[in-house]
């Protein structure tokens, strides 16, 4: 055992030595590397560019919170963050004013309400304000409709949503991100994708609003979604008549199924004779 260990120690090479124990770099002292030619430089630049592109596919930059808007992309939080009252107030004002301006300047507006917006007073108010007369629906600059997920909870058949792509209208969707993702996956509609690419898509969810600012879609966090939604409804009413997007003459039946029968008035007092 000792002989084997001594033999392995003798045969162990150190550094850049060959089998005879000579330094292999001695033979390379007289040789020098050739300068890199244009072909080598081009190949090196191409390899660096490819490496950068591959790395970019697997790495995401976390945007700084104090930088200007960097596009509608997820905000990665290293720690829980709750917007202060002042931050919420400012974000709400920015969204409300921007959406009011967009609605005013747009050729038309299609407002789509998801089921979880049914508890909002503004949602019920804009639906009651809308008209289901055929003449109004065809000419109204604004149209309000129940989203497919809300229609599926109501008895009867579902009705196709009005298309915002007809007339390059602004598409405003009010609902949770999950419902919005479901709508995006439905490629047969294609309305969300086309509106997003044309900077005509607005998505309002709890605490966050995605809307077009400048030349791209942006995310604004920490908004008061109720106040922003109220501003949207007021701007649509100010723009002109609002049509009911689920067909002429269907509003009463849909509203009855969605919100139930109206409460009965109290019975009159019995007549009293002197």
C-alpha positions as CSV (number, residue, x, y, z in Angstrom):
1,X,0.0,0.0,0.0
2,X,2.9,2.4,0.9
3,X,4.6,1.6,-2.4
4,X,1.5,2.4,-4.4
5,X,1.1,5.7,-2.6
6,X,4.8,6.7,-3.1
7,X,4.5,5.8,-6.8
8,X,1.4,8.0,-7.2
9,X,3.2,10.8,-5.5
10,X,6.2,10.5,-7.8
11,X,4.1,10.4,-11.0
12,X,1.9,13.4,-9.9
13,X,2.5,16.3,-12.2
14,X,2.7,19.9,-10.9
15,X,1.4,22.8,-12.9
16,X,1.8,22.7,-16.7
17,X,4.3,19.8,-16.8
18,X,4.4,16.9,-19.2
19,X,5.1,13.3,-18.4
20,X,8.8,14.0,-18.2
21,X,8.3,16.7,-15.7
22,X,9.3,19.5,-18.1
23,X,7.3,22.8,-18.3
24,X,5.2,22.7,-21.4
25,X,5.1,26.6,-21.6
26,X,8.9,26.7,-22.2
27,X,8.3,25.5,-25.7
28,X,5.7,28.2,-26.3
29,X,7.9,31.1,-25.2
30,X,9.0,31.9,-28.7
31,X,5.5,31.7,-30.1
32,X,3.0,34.6,-30.1
33,X,-0.7,34.8,-30.8
34,X,-1.6,36.2,-34.1
35,X,-3.5,39.5,-34.1
36,X,-7.3,39.1,-34.5
37,X,-8.4,39.7,-38.1
38,X,-11.8,41.1,-39.3
39,X,-13.3,37.6,-39.5
40,X,-12.4,36.8,-36.0
41,X,-13.7,40.1,-34.7
42,X,-17.0,39.6,-36.5
43,X,-17.3,36.1,-35.1
44,X,-16.6,37.3,-31.6
45,X,-19.2,40.1,-31.9
46,X,-21.8,37.7,-33.3
47,X,-21.2,35.3,-30.4
48,X,-21.5,38.1,-27.9
49,X,-24.8,39.2,-29.5
50,X,-26.2,35.7,-29.4
51,X,-25.2,35.3,-25.8
52,X,-26.9,38.6,-24.9
53,X,-30.1,37.6,-26.7
54,X,-30.2,34.2,-24.9
55,X,-29.6,35.8,-21.6
56,X,-32.3,38.3,-22.2
57,X,-34.9,35.5,-22.7
58,X,-34.3,34.2,-19.3
59,X,-33.6,37.4,-17.3
60,X,-36.2,40.0,-16.4
61,X,-35.2,43.5,-15.2
62,X,-37.0,44.7,-12.2
63,X,-38.2,48.3,-12.9
64,X,-37.4,50.8,-10.2
65,X,-40.4,52.3,-8.5
66,X,-39.2,55.8,-8.8
67,X,-38.5,55.7,-12.6
68,X,-41.0,56.8,-15.2
69,X,-43.5,54.4,-16.7
70,X,-41.7,51.4,-18.3
71,X,-44.6,49.7,-20.0
72,X,-47.3,47.3,-18.9
73,X,-45.2,44.7,-17.2
74,X,-45.4,42.9,-13.8
75,X,-44.1,44.8,-10.8
76,X,-41.9,42.4,-8.9
77,X,-41.9,43.3,-5.2
78,X,-39.0,42.3,-3.0
79,X,-41.2,43.0,0.1
80,X,-44.9,43.6,0.7
81,X,-45.9,47.1,-0.4
82,X,-49.1,49.0,0.3
83,X,-49.7,52.4,-1.3
84,X,-50.2,55.2,1.1
85,X,-53.3,57.5,1.0
86,X,-51.3,60.1,-0.8
87,X,-49.9,57.7,-3.4
88,X,-53.4,56.2,-3.9
89,X,-54.9,59.7,-4.3
90,X,-52.3,60.7,-6.9
91,X,-52.5,57.5,-8.9
92,X,-56.3,57.7,-8.9
93,X,-56.2,61.3,-10.2
94,X,-53.8,60.3,-13.0
95,X,-55.9,57.4,-14.1
96,X,-59.2,59.3,-13.9
97,X,-58.0,62.3,-15.9
98,X,-56.2,60.1,-18.4
99,X,-59.2,57.9,-19.0
100,X,-61.6,60.9,-19.2
101,X,-59.4,62.4,-21.9
102,X,-59.1,59.1,-23.8
103,X,-62.9,58.7,-23.8
104,X,-63.5,62.2,-24.9
105,X,-61.0,62.0,-27.8
106,X,-61.9,58.4,-28.9
107,X,-64.2,57.6,-31.8
108,X,-66.2,55.4,-29.5
109,X,-66.1,53.3,-26.3
110,X,-67.0,49.7,-25.6
111,X,-67.3,49.1,-21.8
112,X,-67.3,45.4,-20.8
113,X,-68.2,44.5,-17.2
114,X,-67.1,41.3,-15.6
115,X,-69.3,39.5,-13.1
116,X,-67.3,40.8,-10.1
117,X,-68.2,44.4,-11.1
118,X,-71.9,43.7,-10.5
119,X,-71.7,44.9,-6.9
120,X,-70.5,48.3,-8.0
121,X,-73.1,51.1,-7.9
122,X,-71.4,52.7,-10.9
123,X,-71.8,49.4,-12.9
124,X,-75.6,49.2,-12.2
125,X,-75.9,52.9,-12.8
126,X,-74.3,52.8,-16.3
127,X,-76.4,49.8,-17.2
128,X,-79.6,51.5,-16.1
129,X,-78.6,54.6,-18.0
130,X,-78.0,52.8,-21.2
131,X,-80.7,52.4,-23.9
132,X,-81.6,49.2,-25.7
133,X,-83.4,51.0,-28.6
134,X,-82.0,49.9,-32.0
135,X,-81.6,53.4,-33.2
136,X,-79.6,54.4,-30.1
137,X,-77.3,51.3,-30.2
138,X,-76.4,51.9,-33.8
139,X,-75.4,55.5,-33.3
140,X,-74.3,55.8,-29.7
141,X,-70.7,56.7,-29.1
142,X,-70.6,54.4,-26.1
143,X,-71.7,50.9,-25.6
144,X,-71.9,48.9,-22.3
145,X,-72.1,45.2,-22.1
146,X,-71.9,42.3,-19.7
147,X,-68.8,40.1,-20.1
148,X,-69.2,36.5,-21.1
149,X,-68.4,35.2,-17.6
150,X,-71.3,37.3,-16.2
151,X,-73.6,36.1,-18.9
152,X,-72.8,32.5,-18.2
153,X,-74.3,32.9,-14.7
154,X,-77.6,34.1,-16.1
155,X,-80.4,31.8,-17.5
156,X,-80.6,31.7,-21.2
157,X,-78.1,32.0,-24.0
158,X,-75.1,34.2,-24.2
159,X,-74.8,37.1,-26.6
160,X,-71.7,38.1,-28.5
161,X,-70.0,41.1,-27.1
162,X,-69.8,44.3,-29.3
163,X,-66.5,44.5,-31.2
164,X,-64.3,47.5,-30.3
165,X,-62.3,46.8,-33.5
166,X,-65.2,48.1,-35.5
167,X,-64.5,51.8,-35.8
168,X,-61.2,51.7,-33.8
169,X,-63.1,52.2,-30.5
170,X,-61.6,52.2,-27.0
171,X,-62.1,48.9,-25.2
172,X,-62.5,49.2,-21.4
173,X,-62.7,45.9,-19.4
174,X,-63.6,46.0,-15.8
175,X,-62.8,42.7,-13.9
176,X,-60.2,40.6,-12.2
177,X,-56.9,39.7,-13.9
178,X,-58.0,36.0,-14.1
179,X,-61.1,36.9,-16.0
180,X,-59.0,39.2,-18.3
181,X,-56.5,36.4,-18.9
182,X,-59.4,34.1,-19.9
183,X,-60.6,36.6,-22.4
184,X,-57.1,36.9,-23.9
185,X,-56.8,33.2,-24.3
186,X,-59.9,33.1,-26.4
187,X,-58.2,33.7,-29.7
188,X,-61.5,33.4,-31.6
189,X,-62.4,36.9,-30.3
190,X,-59.1,38.6,-30.8
191,X,-60.5,41.9,-29.6
192,X,-58.1,42.2,-26.6
193,X,-55.0,41.5,-28.7
194,X,-55.9,43.9,-31.4
195,X,-56.9,46.6,-28.9
196,X,-53.6,46.1,-27.0
197,X,-51.4,46.4,-30.1
198,X,-53.3,49.6,-31.1
199,X,-53.0,51.2,-27.7
200,X,-56.8,51.1,-27.3
201,X,-57.1,48.7,-24.3
202,X,-58.0,49.7,-20.7
203,X,-58.2,47.0,-18.0
204,X,-59.4,48.1,-14.5
205,X,-58.9,45.7,-11.6
206,X,-58.6,46.0,-7.9
207,X,-55.8,48.5,-7.2
208,X,-54.4,48.4,-10.7
209,X,-55.2,50.0,-14.0
210,X,-53.7,49.3,-17.4
211,X,-54.2,52.0,-19.9
212,X,-52.5,53.6,-22.9
213,X,-50.2,56.5,-22.0
214,X,-48.3,58.0,-24.9
215,X,-47.3,55.3,-27.3
216,X,-47.6,52.2,-25.1
217,X,-49.7,50.5,-22.5
218,X,-48.8,51.2,-18.9
219,X,-49.6,49.8,-15.5
220,X,-50.5,52.2,-12.7
221,X,-50.6,50.6,-9.3
222,X,-52.3,51.6,-6.1
223,X,-55.4,53.2,-7.6
224,X,-58.9,53.4,-6.1
225,X,-60.7,51.3,-8.6
226,X,-64.2,52.6,-7.5
227,X,-63.4,56.2,-8.1
228,X,-61.7,55.4,-11.4
229,X,-64.7,53.5,-12.5
230,X,-67.0,56.3,-11.5
231,X,-64.9,58.7,-13.6
232,X,-65.2,56.3,-16.6
233,X,-69.0,56.2,-16.3
234,X,-69.2,60.0,-16.0
235,X,-67.0,60.5,-19.1
236,X,-69.1,58.0,-21.1
237,X,-72.3,59.8,-20.1
238,X,-70.8,63.2,-21.0
239,X,-69.7,61.9,-24.4
240,X,-73.3,61.1,-25.4
241,X,-75.9,58.4,-25.4
242,X,-74.8,54.9,-24.1
243,X,-76.2,51.9,-25.9
244,X,-76.9,48.5,-24.3
245,X,-74.6,46.0,-26.0
246,X,-76.5,42.8,-25.7
247,X,-79.1,43.5,-28.3
248,X,-82.1,45.7,-28.8
249,X,-85.0,45.1,-26.5
250,X,-83.1,42.8,-24.2
251,X,-82.1,45.2,-21.4
252,X,-85.1,44.6,-19.1
253,X,-84.8,40.8,-19.2
254,X,-81.0,40.9,-18.6
255,X,-81.2,43.4,-15.8
256,X,-83.9,41.3,-14.1
257,X,-81.8,38.2,-14.3
258,X,-78.6,40.0,-13.2
259,X,-80.1,42.0,-10.3
260,X,-83.3,40.3,-9.5
261,X,-86.8,41.7,-9.3
262,X,-87.2,45.2,-7.9
263,X,-88.4,45.4,-4.3
264,X,-92.1,45.9,-4.0
265,X,-93.4,49.2,-2.7
266,X,-95.0,49.1,0.8
267,X,-98.7,48.4,0.9
268,X,-100.9,51.4,1.3
269,X,-102.5,52.1,4.6
270,X,-106.0,50.8,4.9
271,X,-108.8,53.4,4.4
272,X,-110.2,54.9,7.6
273,X,-113.6,56.5,7.7
274,X,-114.6,59.0,10.4
